Structure formats: C-alpha cells, structure tokens
Amino acid sequence: MSHKKAIIIGAGVAGLASAIRLAVQGFAVEVYEKNSYPGGKLSHFEANGFKFDAGPSLFTQPQNIEALFALAGEPIADYFNYQSLPVSCKYFYSDGTVVNAYTNTNAFANELENKLGEDGKKLTSYLKQSEKVYNNIGSIFLNHSLHKRKTLFKAPIRKALATAKSKYLFKTLHHINEAAFTKTHTVQLFNRYATYNGSSPYLAPGMLSLIPHLEHNEGTFYPKGGMISITNALYQLALKKNVVFHFNTPVTSIIHHEDKVRGVVANNDNHYAEIVVSNMDAYFTYNHLLKDYRKANKILKQERSSSALIFYWGINASFPALELHNIFFTKDYKAEFDSLFKLKNLYYDPTIYINITSKCEPGFQAPEGKENWFVMINVPANVGQNWQSFTQRYREIIIAKLSAALGKDIASLIEVEEVLDPITIESKTASYMGSLYGTSSNSKFAAFLRHPNFTNAIKGLYFVGGSVHPGGGIPLCLQSAKIMSDIVVDDMKKKKKAH
Ligand SMILES: Cc1cc2nc3c(=O)[nH]c(=O)nc-3n(C[C@H](O)[C@H](O)[C@H](O)COP(=O)(O)OP(=O)(O)OC[C@H]3O[C@@H](n4cnc5c(N)ncnc54)[C@H](O)[C@@H]3O)c2cc1C
C-alpha cells in the first residue's frame, strides 16, 4: 500500500508529536531538522560530569505525553517515567521570608498562613476557581482551533468565549490576584504564573489564573533522567512508528503551486509531499521559506514573549536549603516587568530562577556532593541590546544576590560555566528575537491573534509549536500537534468527498 507523505520542518517537541500523530494516521512521515539533534529548545548538554537541560525545566500535564503513547499503542513505561513532586517551587522573598509551595493544598494553605499570615481558605477557593476556569474555558482554547467556523459555532465553545470575555478579558492577572489575596507576597507568588508564557501579570489577561490549577491541583512532575527524557521518549516513539529523520538538513523553501503545498526544498533538492507541517517559528516560516507571502509583517506586529539570560553552573557544593525549583524574587515586581516589556531593558534587581535536577537524581545529574544549577533571569526579547555587556554585569548581580541570600560565596564554587542569551537562543532554535514562548499574552486578544494551525492561503500547509495556537510551553506545543492532526483528518475527509 502506498502511503501519503507528510513532511515536518523541525524536530522540536511539537514536531515530534506531530510526526507520531501523522504516522499513526497512516502518513509516511519525514522530518527535516537543521540541528544535529532532536528536541529544539528541549535539548541538553554535559560538561565535566554535570548534566544540564538547556531549556524547559518545569514539567506539568504528563497526560499529553501519555496520550501519544496510547495513540501509538506503545507502553509508555518502556520509554518514559516520571515522579510527582511534593513542592512545586520554593520562594525566597527579598525580606528574607521563605515559602514552600507544597502541591498538597492543605500543606500549602498552612504554609501561607504560617509564613505570610494569609488566610489559607483564600488559597483553597483560588485553586477551585482556577480549576473551573481551566475546565470551562482553558481546555476549550487548548483543544480546538479558534480559527475554524466549525469550532466557533459549537454551543459550549461560544459559552466559554462569552464567559472569558465578561469575567477575564478586561482584568489582568494582577487584578485577579489582588482581589483574591490580602498579602502582597501571595499576590507576587501568583503573579509569577504570567511568566509561564513569557508575559507580564500587569498586562496579561486574568485567564492566566488557570495555570496554578495545572501545577497545584493536577501536580508538578519530574521526568526520570531530566527534561531531555521527554525528547528522547518522543524521538524513540517516532522511530518506532517508522518516522524518518534528516538531521543537519535545514529546509530552505516551501514548494507550493496554485494554492496547494507540494513539498519542501532541502539540500538543494525538491522533496514532495501531500502535506507539510512547519514546527519552525511562524515568523521565520513566512520570512525565510515563503518569501512571496507578506504574512510575516502581520505576525511581526505582535509582541514577542520574554527571552532569558541563563547561566549553567556546575557548583562544587550542595545546598540543602534549595529545592528542584527555586525563585529569588525581586523587591519590586511591577518595576521589573515595566523594565522588561516597556523599556526592553534588564532590571537592576532581577527575579532569579534556579533549577537543580541533581536534587532529584544526585550523583547522576552532577558528580557526588555537587549540584547542576540552571540559573535564569527573564530578559526582553532581542531588539539589539548589548548582550555581552548585560551578561558580564548580570553575572555579578546574580552572584551577589544569591551569595547574600544563601550565606556562601557562590563565585568561588562555580567550576563549570556555560551561558545562553537571546541571540544564542535564536541561533540554536530559530526562535525569532530569542523569545521563549513565541508571541506574548500581554494583549487581551493575544489568544486570537496567534497564528492558526493551518492557512487558507496554502492548502496542505499546517503549523505547530510555541509560536502558533495555542501558544508556548511544552503542554501547549503538544496540544498544537493534536489540533493540527485533527484538522488534517477533517481536511482529508473533505478531499475524499470532493473526489
Ligand atoms: C530557556 C527556556 C526555558 C523554558 N522553560 C520552559 C518550562 O519550564 N516549561 C515549559 O513547558 N516550556 C518552557 N519553555 C518553552 C518551551 O521550551 C517551548 O515552548 C517548546 O520547547 C517549543 O517547542 P516547539 O515544538 O515550538 O519547537 P522548538 O523547540 O522551537 O524547535 C523548533 C525546531 O525547528 C528547527 N528548525 C527551525 N528552522 C528550521 C528549518 N528551516 N529547517 C529545519 N528545521 C528547522 C529548529 O532547529 C528546532 O529544532 C522554555 C524555553 C526556553 C528556551
């Protein structure tokens, strides 16, 4: 039997998930990837016995990965294992207060009462509301294309959009949190969720208050072997489904004729296929691969999400006071976000995130008695700032802040160091301006302005990944592959009917 052929541009997490889904649908799938490895932002490296996940570090909604294995009929345990975490994140405030965000709601409510004087019941009702928003509105955004008439005519979807508009569209996440809690430290903690898609809590809509549901009601997880295990598991599953990968092979153009996609150009050769799926940043897809389309200009108008400055440090000591995920807050969160999004500048007192996977796998992720620190601050997307000078200056600032908070001279403990900035994020993963999550959610209408998972202009061309609907972050990227493959099923049915 001859299979229809599908070509996927990019082996990021959404590209891998798309490859699996289309292979299960019966397509002969080939993936072209410009790098020598799969995973895109979800990759890793090792240096002197320290292992580092290069990009994402927070893992929620493992059911998205389970669904792929179930679909492919493969036992997930043979490829991928994970554990749930008792503490989602440990928060260090500038006044010395320390809060453990327990994933058990009662324990978390007690912690907020004891450490912050917050009424624990407020947490319980916030998380219940968060669950409601997720189930009634969020899951609809995440499971459907917002750009198909068929979707918009469904009664539950219209109801969800109306509720989203009346209750959450005109309030920011900060407004929602300020109304829900009495203590500024609690508000700051829940404001942080806007950064999960690279946005500001003072601009992003209150809808983002659904994110804590995922982390606190559903759970926070650690994949055995680190985040790279997600890439490895999906890559192995794709191979099992006979997906063919071409690494070190950038696609240079998308071939289309009479509004229909025909294939791609790579290595100066034409490769033909019935459908093409771009997992490349949508801006670059138009700008580099579809030069005769002006769509890039429209996408360009949307604000990009924040980027990051990351120091990967091999630390010659262990810090019992730290957890897997740690946040050292700035004193003035509003000023920090104003600086990032209005001034496109770094803030002199940045909020610092530290991820340490050797906490979960000591002796494996780092040599015995040592720790692998992924130290990140949010920075603006690249608009030509001097990143070399920022890196030097902020290395000093971060070391001084952490040394003071932890009571040890951090500089003398760093025995391995690598750095990633917005320019290297763009060059390694082809993410326009080095943004981590595609476009930001700082506009009320961001969810609707994100590029759809298809285009009416070129039939057979689809889009997945962090720069398109439903947005950035691993769970959303995996959902984009599901939405795309559902659209392909519909399109194939329509095509069959027409013949
Ligand atoms: C530092 C950092 C921290 C993050 N933290 C988290 C987190 O904690 N939790 C979370 O859920 N998310 C996090 N994210 C976001 C998450 O990593 C991304 O949303 C997600 O990995 C993007 O996946 P993607 O499928 O869009 O593809 P990408 O990872 O963007 O990969 C796209 C792929 O396409 C390839 N490509 C591009 N152009 C071409 C071409 N012309 N031809 C062939 N191949 C091409 C690229 O090489 C790349 O491999 C983080 C991101 C970064 C960078």
The ligand as a Gaussian input file, in Angstrom:
#p B3LYP/6-31G(d) Opt

LIG

0 1
 C       15.261000      28.741000      28.386000
 C       13.879000      28.211000      28.182000
 C       13.113000      27.849000      29.272000
 C       11.835000      27.338000      29.092000
 N       11.138000      26.866000      30.165000
 C       10.005000      26.143000      29.966000
 C        9.439000      25.369000      31.007000
 O        9.956000      25.325000      32.123000
 N        8.304000      24.652000      30.750000
 C        7.734000      24.648000      29.509000
 O        6.704000      23.970000      29.313000
 N        8.273000      25.363000      28.488000
 C        9.394000      26.083000      28.681000
 N        9.996000      26.743000      27.647000
 C        9.290000      26.828000      26.358000
 C        9.421000      25.523000      25.562000
 O       10.756000      25.112000      25.539000
 C        8.963000      25.750000      24.161000
 O        7.656000      26.324000      24.127000
 C        8.917000      24.461000      23.355000
 O       10.003000      23.612000      23.646000
 C        8.912000      24.838000      21.902000
 O        8.791000      23.703000      21.129000
 P        8.482000      23.791000      19.595000
 O        7.861000      22.500000      19.209000
 O        7.761000      25.038000      19.262000
 O        9.878000      23.792000      18.853000
 P       11.305000      24.440000      19.111000
 O       11.891000      23.876000      20.327000
 O       11.249000      25.901000      18.948000
 O       12.053000      23.765000      17.898000
 C       11.885000      24.132000      16.558000
 C       12.818000      23.254000      15.754000
 O       12.753000      23.642000      14.388000
 C       14.054000      23.576000      13.857000
 N       14.110000      24.424000      12.659000
 C       13.957000      25.775000      12.613000
 N       14.077000      26.197000      11.338000
 C       14.281000      25.102000      10.565000
 C       14.460000      24.876000       9.163000
 N       14.448000      25.892000       8.270000
 N       14.627000      23.616000       8.731000
 C       14.638000      22.563000       9.600000
 N       14.495000      22.727000      10.939000
 C       14.301000      23.966000      11.412000
 C       14.926000      24.110000      14.988000
 O       16.287000      23.751000      14.828000
 C       14.273000      23.424000      16.187000
 O       14.841000      22.158000      16.447000
 C       11.279000      27.265000      27.792000
 C       12.042000      27.665000      26.685000
 C       13.345000      28.100000      26.865000
 C       14.189000      28.458000      25.659000

